[in-house]
Amino acid sequence: MAGEGRRKKEMTGKKIGIGLMIMVLTLFAINVACGLVSSQSDLGVVAGLGIFIALAVFYVAPAKKFYGWIVKVVNSDSKTMMMVLVALTATVILGSGCARIEPGRVGIKVHLYGGDKGVDVEPLGVGMTVYNPISTSVYEFQTSVQTTAWQGEEAITFASEGMAITAPISLSYYLQADKVPAFFSKFRTDDLNGFTHGFLHNVARDAFNEEASTYTVEQIYAAKKEEFINKVKARVNATTADYGVVIEQFGVVGNFILPPQVMEALNNKIKATQDAIRVENELRSQEAEAKKTVAKAEGEAKARTIQAKAEADANKIVAASITPELVQYQIALKWDGHRPMVEGQSGNLLLNLPLPTAR
């Protein structure tokens, strides 16, 4: 009886050892298969599916026998064996996982153990991805445009000419999908809200202070406001470009906030400048109208002079061409052939006619 008991224990021990070895190999196979199915290669996906099919065939064939062995262990009332089996079963169940990447989002796979420990360079695209949750984690990031505002207590305060200026900011940005792994490697989080109101806010504040050192308060407030904001935006983009963060829209909500007395003085100065420009424009307009009138009068006078000169020259030409014979010829052309009914005593006529001959 004692020998038989030892043999049973030895058999049980061998079965446990074989079971443990099978579980370890199964976990390894599942891990490899998950990696292949999640790869960018079609051949890798096919290979991964092949491993899953092989595992299914391996476990389905001896399923009844394995189930009978579990029943025996349960009937033996061995608590230790029960704990081992439950742990192994849980390990197999948890040995694989999946994640669904929605449109407008991108995923990254982080390996927690082994030689490949770290962040995968290639991001995960839209669709289902299978992974081993024991040695791998998957994080999702939204790549669509993020819009936020820093107002009130979050408004950025910077200095120019020793004066504090407050800027309520509205901005939009997005993450470049191919650089999401670099973003995670830098910040170790998928919390974009924390990034927006933490790191990005600090970068913008530093950019405002650095650019403000090259401008006066008046330039920032009015004359070069747009130029100043564009330079701040460019500086922020240059800082975040390596992490795949692109600032799409960046602007001040309303206007910069200055101390009341300074703001009043600047507004008065701006108004005075605008009034001066308006008056100058009106004077220029009046001068232009006056010049237009003078030019018109001069043009008309020149036109009359030219016309008079042309008429005088024409008269000279006509006068030079008149001869007694021409006058007589023109009169003859207009004469109807009858002598005048009344003639003066002198008898002079414009047209010298021959005296009538006696019959």
Helices and strands as residue ranges (DSSP letters): H 2-37, H 42-60, H 63-75, H 79-93, E 97-101, E 105-111, E 118-119, E 127-131, E 136-142, E 146-150, G 152-154, E 156-160, E 163-167, E 169-175, G 177-179, H 180-187, H 192-195, I 196-200, H 201-212, H 217-218, I 219-223, H 225-240, G 241-243, E 245-252, H 260-321, H 324-334
